[in-house]
């Protein structure tokens, strides 16, 4: 199961490739076609599209992270005044940044100030595929380390904006694996967010969601082998299935479900029922439990959509942003009052 190392790059095996397939941008936003296959490609693979786009509204900036280090972020003000709300985004896994796609991905957040907090060691312009991340990135990548950096950066953002317009509400948005950080971030900052939004994330503890996906794909034996390895005496630095045992040990103990269920903030979960990386049963299981939260819970289920909330004729991400825009006009009505696609 150990992955081969080539030219300083860690190659993930195909057995559990689904665990690494979640790049920073899970959506194929209009995309392009491969001349060789005719199949849709991720926007990061579409140089012609990038060249034709106008200069980005986003700017890269460094923010303070844990232990005196820094993390990269993308920042953009509202496209259309006035400023009505702020959005802080935690992207998905992998070692690619969102710089090439941020304008198109977040284009529907017209009245929002948007900040995208990247993983430690990831620059917004990085475009390395998730299965080819460098050894140094794989060695340092873990949920605990990522969360520690994000908490420091998030506190700095909130403090910086508190004096500017303290009455402007803010939302915390997590994309795919990034949503696994939402409970720890929401609990670590004050004031509490006006809402927490999960995109393409089951809401279950990642260990449970991973097992359900392994069962669906017929790779349960490989998942169980990984479970034994992370529980064993091997060093944290050893790489299995494209990630270090340090990462897997974090994942096996990482709490998501209970903190989300107990959180005092409104929770909105957006997902596609043809998601190739998260079984629909995982979403449904969490939704059933979340319906009993003391704070509001709602789900945006996009029929036929994939992990990026995309399906023929429907861009679920932009539908989600449209709902948030409506909420931004009348936030007192509640985060879940404006969903148009369930």
C-alpha positions as CSV (number, residue, x, y, z in Angstrom):
1,X,0.0,0.0,0.0
2,X,3.0,2.4,0.3
3,X,2.9,4.9,-2.5
4,X,5.9,5.2,-4.9
5,X,8.0,8.4,-4.7
6,X,9.0,9.9,-8.1
7,X,11.0,13.2,-8.5
8,X,9.9,14.5,-5.1
9,X,6.3,13.8,-5.7
10,X,4.0,11.4,-3.8
11,X,1.9,9.3,-6.1
12,X,-1.4,8.0,-4.6
13,X,-2.4,4.5,-5.4
14,X,-5.6,3.9,-7.3
15,X,-7.1,1.7,-4.6
16,X,-8.2,4.7,-2.4
17,X,-7.8,7.4,-5.0
18,X,-11.3,8.6,-4.1
19,X,-9.9,9.9,-0.9
20,X,-7.4,12.2,-2.7
21,X,-9.6,13.2,-5.6
22,X,-11.1,16.1,-3.8
23,X,-9.1,19.1,-5.0
24,X,-9.5,22.6,-3.8
25,X,-12.3,23.1,-6.3
26,X,-14.6,20.1,-6.6
27,X,-16.8,21.7,-9.2
28,X,-16.4,21.6,-12.9
29,X,-17.7,25.1,-13.6
30,X,-18.8,25.1,-17.2
31,X,-15.4,23.4,-17.8
32,X,-13.9,22.5,-21.1
33,X,-13.4,19.4,-23.2
34,X,-10.4,17.3,-23.6
35,X,-9.4,17.2,-27.3
36,X,-8.2,13.6,-26.8
37,X,-11.3,12.2,-25.1
38,X,-14.1,14.8,-25.5
39,X,-14.7,14.5,-21.7
40,X,-15.2,17.5,-19.4
41,X,-12.0,18.7,-17.7
42,X,-11.6,20.7,-14.5
43,X,-11.2,24.4,-15.0
44,X,-7.6,24.2,-13.7
45,X,-6.9,22.2,-16.9
46,X,-8.3,24.8,-19.3
47,X,-5.6,27.3,-20.2
48,X,-7.6,28.8,-23.0
49,X,-10.4,29.7,-20.5
50,X,-7.9,31.2,-18.1
51,X,-6.3,33.3,-20.8
52,X,-9.7,34.7,-21.9
53,X,-10.8,35.8,-18.5
54,X,-10.6,39.4,-17.3
55,X,-8.1,40.3,-14.5
56,X,-9.1,38.7,-11.2
57,X,-11.0,40.7,-8.6
58,X,-9.2,38.6,-6.0
59,X,-5.8,39.5,-4.5
60,X,-3.5,37.1,-2.7
61,X,-2.4,38.0,0.8
62,X,-0.6,36.4,3.7
63,X,-2.3,36.1,7.0
64,X,-0.9,35.0,10.4
65,X,-1.0,31.3,11.1
66,X,0.0,29.1,14.0
67,X,3.4,29.3,15.7
68,X,4.4,32.5,14.0
69,X,4.0,31.1,10.5
70,X,1.7,32.5,7.7
71,X,-1.0,31.1,5.4
72,X,-2.1,32.4,2.0
73,X,-5.5,33.7,1.4
74,X,-7.5,35.2,-1.5
75,X,-9.5,38.3,-0.7
76,X,-12.2,40.2,-2.7
77,X,-14.6,42.9,-1.7
78,X,-18.3,43.0,-2.9
79,X,-18.7,43.0,-6.6
80,X,-21.8,45.1,-6.3
81,X,-22.2,47.6,-3.4
82,X,-23.2,47.8,-0.7
83,X,-21.4,45.2,1.5
84,X,-24.1,43.1,3.1
85,X,-22.2,40.1,4.5
86,X,-18.8,38.5,4.8
87,X,-17.9,35.0,3.7
88,X,-14.8,33.1,4.9
89,X,-14.2,30.0,2.9
90,X,-12.2,26.8,3.8
91,X,-11.4,25.0,0.5
92,X,-11.1,21.3,0.0
93,X,-8.1,19.0,0.2
94,X,-5.1,18.7,-2.1
95,X,-2.2,21.1,-2.8
96,X,-3.8,23.3,-5.5
97,X,-5.0,26.9,-4.8
98,X,-8.2,28.6,-6.0
99,X,-6.5,31.5,-7.7
100,X,-7.3,30.3,-11.3
101,X,-11.0,29.7,-10.6
102,X,-12.0,32.0,-7.7
103,X,-13.7,34.7,-9.9
104,X,-15.9,32.2,-11.6
105,X,-16.6,30.0,-8.6
106,X,-17.6,32.9,-6.3
107,X,-19.2,35.1,-9.0
108,X,-22.7,34.8,-7.5
109,X,-21.7,36.3,-4.1
110,X,-22.3,39.8,-5.4
111,X,-22.7,41.7,-2.1
112,X,-20.2,39.7,-0.1
113,X,-16.7,40.3,1.0
114,X,-15.0,36.9,0.3
115,X,-11.9,35.5,1.9
116,X,-10.6,32.1,1.0
117,X,-8.2,30.6,3.5
118,X,-5.8,28.2,1.9
119,X,-4.1,25.2,3.4
120,X,-0.7,25.7,5.0
121,X,1.9,25.4,2.3
122,X,-0.5,26.2,-0.6
123,X,-0.3,29.4,-2.6
124,X,-3.4,30.5,-4.5
125,X,-1.6,30.1,-7.8
126,X,-0.5,26.5,-7.2
127,X,-2.1,24.1,-9.6
128,X,-0.5,20.7,-8.7
129,X,-3.0,17.8,-9.0
130,X,-3.9,16.4,-5.6
131,X,-2.4,13.0,-6.5
132,X,1.0,14.6,-7.2
133,X,1.5,16.8,-4.1
134,X,5.1,17.2,-3.0
135,X,6.7,15.2,-0.3
136,X,7.0,18.2,1.9
137,X,3.3,19.0,1.6
138,X,2.3,15.4,2.4
139,X,4.6,15.3,5.4
140,X,3.0,18.4,6.9
141,X,-0.6,18.0,5.9
142,X,-3.0,17.1,8.7
143,X,-6.3,18.3,10.0
144,X,-4.9,19.4,13.3
145,X,-2.2,21.5,11.7
146,X,-4.6,23.0,9.1
147,X,-7.1,23.8,11.8
148,X,-4.5,25.5,14.0
149,X,-3.5,27.8,11.2
150,X,-7.0,28.6,10.1
151,X,-8.1,29.5,13.7
152,X,-5.3,32.1,14.0
153,X,-6.0,33.5,10.5
154,X,-9.8,33.6,11.2
155,X,-9.4,35.5,14.5
156,X,-7.2,38.0,12.8
157,X,-9.8,38.6,10.0
158,X,-12.6,39.0,12.5
159,X,-10.6,41.5,14.6
160,X,-9.6,43.5,11.6
161,X,-13.2,43.9,10.4
162,X,-14.8,44.4,13.8
163,X,-13.9,48.1,13.8
164,X,-14.9,48.7,10.2
165,X,-18.5,47.5,10.2
166,X,-19.3,45.4,13.3
167,X,-22.9,44.9,12.3
168,X,-22.1,43.1,9.0
169,X,-22.9,39.4,9.5
170,X,-20.4,36.8,8.4
171,X,-20.7,33.2,7.2
172,X,-18.3,30.3,7.5
173,X,-18.2,28.1,4.4
174,X,-16.4,24.8,4.0
175,X,-15.9,23.0,0.7
176,X,-15.6,19.2,0.8
177,X,-12.8,18.3,3.2
178,X,-12.6,21.9,4.3
179,X,-16.0,21.5,5.9
180,X,-14.4,19.2,8.4
181,X,-12.7,22.2,10.0
182,X,-16.0,24.2,10.4
183,X,-17.0,23.0,13.9
184,X,-13.5,23.8,15.4
185,X,-13.4,27.2,13.7
186,X,-16.9,28.2,14.6
187,X,-16.3,27.4,18.2
188,X,-13.0,29.2,18.4
189,X,-14.1,32.7,17.3
190,X,-16.3,35.4,18.6
191,X,-18.8,36.7,17.7
192,X,-20.3,33.4,16.5
193,X,-21.0,33.2,12.8
194,X,-24.4,34.1,11.5
195,X,-24.4,30.7,9.8
196,X,-22.2,27.7,8.8
197,X,-22.4,26.3,5.2
198,X,-21.1,22.9,4.2
199,X,-20.6,22.1,0.5
200,X,-20.2,18.5,-0.6
201,X,-19.5,17.3,2.9
202,X,-21.4,14.6,4.7
203,X,-21.4,16.1,8.1
204,X,-20.4,12.7,9.6
205,X,-17.0,12.1,11.2
206,X,-14.6,11.6,8.3
207,X,-13.7,8.1,9.5
208,X,-17.3,7.0,9.2
209,X,-17.9,8.7,5.8
210,X,-14.7,7.2,4.5
211,X,-15.7,3.7,5.5
212,X,-19.1,4.2,3.8
213,X,-17.4,5.2,0.6
214,X,-14.9,2.3,0.7
215,X,-17.9,-0.1,1.1
216,X,-19.7,1.5,-1.8
217,X,-16.6,1.2,-4.0
218,X,-15.7,-2.4,-2.9
219,X,-12.5,-1.3,-1.2
220,X,-13.4,-2.1,2.4
221,X,-10.5,-4.4,2.9
222,X,-8.1,-1.6,1.9
223,X,-9.8,0.8,4.3
224,X,-9.5,-1.7,7.1
225,X,-5.8,-2.2,6.3
226,X,-5.4,1.6,6.6
227,X,-7.3,1.5,9.9
228,X,-4.8,-1.1,11.3
229,X,-1.8,0.9,10.0
230,X,-2.8,4.2,11.6
231,X,-3.5,2.3,14.9
232,X,-0.1,0.6,14.8
233,X,3.4,1.5,15.7
234,X,4.6,2.8,12.3
235,X,6.0,6.4,12.4
236,X,3.8,9.4,11.6
237,X,6.0,10.2,8.6
238,X,5.2,7.0,6.7
239,X,3.1,7.6,3.6
240,X,0.1,5.3,2.8
241,X,-2.4,5.9,0.1
242,X,-0.8,9.3,-0.7
243,X,-1.0,10.7,2.8
244,X,1.1,10.4,5.9
245,X,0.1,8.3,8.9
246,X,0.0,11.6,10.8
247,X,-2.8,12.7,8.6
248,X,-4.7,9.4,8.9
249,X,-4.3,9.3,12.6
250,X,-5.8,12.8,12.8
251,X,-8.7,11.8,10.5
252,X,-9.5,8.7,12.5
253,X,-10.1,10.7,15.7
254,X,-11.5,13.9,14.1
255,X,-14.9,14.9,15.5
256,X,-17.3,16.5,13.1
257,X,-20.8,15.1,13.6
258,X,-21.5,15.9,17.2
259,X,-20.0,19.4,17.2
260,X,-22.1,20.2,14.1
261,X,-25.3,18.8,15.8
262,X,-24.6,20.7,19.0
263,X,-23.5,24.0,17.4
264,X,-25.6,27.1,18.2
265,X,-25.4,28.6,14.7
266,X,-27.7,27.9,11.7
267,X,-26.4,25.1,9.5
268,X,-26.9,24.8,5.7
269,X,-25.7,21.7,3.9
270,X,-25.5,21.6,0.1
271,X,-24.9,18.3,-1.8
272,X,-25.6,16.5,-5.0
273,X,-27.3,13.1,-4.9
274,X,-25.0,11.7,-7.6
275,X,-21.9,12.6,-5.6
276,X,-19.1,10.2,-6.7
277,X,-17.0,10.8,-3.5
278,X,-19.6,10.8,-0.7
279,X,-22.5,8.2,-0.6
280,X,-26.0,9.7,-0.6
281,X,-26.7,7.6,2.5
282,X,-24.0,9.5,4.4
283,X,-25.8,12.8,3.6
284,X,-29.2,11.3,4.5
285,X,-28.0,9.8,7.7
286,X,-26.6,13.2,8.9
287,X,-29.7,15.1,7.7
288,X,-31.9,12.8,9.8
289,X,-29.9,13.5,12.9
290,X,-29.5,17.2,12.1
291,X,-33.3,17.7,11.9
292,X,-33.3,17.5,15.7
293,X,-30.7,20.3,16.2
294,X,-31.8,23.1,18.5
295,X,-30.4,25.6,16.0
296,X,-31.9,25.7,12.4
297,X,-30.7,23.1,9.8
298,X,-31.6,22.9,6.1
299,X,-30.3,21.0,3.1
300,X,-29.9,22.1,-0.5
301,X,-30.0,18.7,-2.4
302,X,-29.2,19.1,-6.1
303,X,-30.8,16.2,-8.0
304,X,-28.3,14.4,-10.3
305,X,-25.4,16.6,-9.3
306,X,-21.9,15.4,-8.7
307,X,-19.4,16.3,-5.9
308,X,-19.1,19.8,-7.3
309,X,-22.9,20.3,-7.3
310,X,-22.9,20.2,-11.1
311,X,-25.4,18.5,-13.4
312,X,-26.8,19.1,-16.8
313,X,-28.3,22.6,-16.9
314,X,-27.9,23.2,-13.2
315,X,-24.9,24.8,-11.4
316,X,-25.8,24.0,-7.8
317,X,-23.0,26.2,-6.4
318,X,-24.5,29.3,-8.0
319,X,-28.0,28.3,-6.8
320,X,-26.5,28.2,-3.3
321,X,-24.9,31.6,-3.7
322,X,-28.2,33.0,-4.9
323,X,-29.8,31.8,-1.7
324,X,-27.1,33.4,0.3
325,X,-27.6,36.7,-1.6
326,X,-31.3,36.6,-0.7
327,X,-30.4,36.0,2.9
328,X,-27.9,38.9,2.8
329,X,-30.8,41.3,1.9
330,X,-32.9,40.2,4.9
331,X,-30.6,38.3,7.3
332,X,-33.3,38.5,10.0
333,X,-35.4,36.0,8.0
334,X,-32.9,33.3,8.7
335,X,-30.3,31.4,6.7
336,X,-32.6,28.6,5.6
337,X,-35.5,30.8,4.4
338,X,-34.3,31.4,0.8
339,X,-33.5,27.9,-0.6
340,X,-35.1,27.4,-4.0
341,X,-33.7,23.9,-4.8
342,X,-34.1,21.1,-2.2
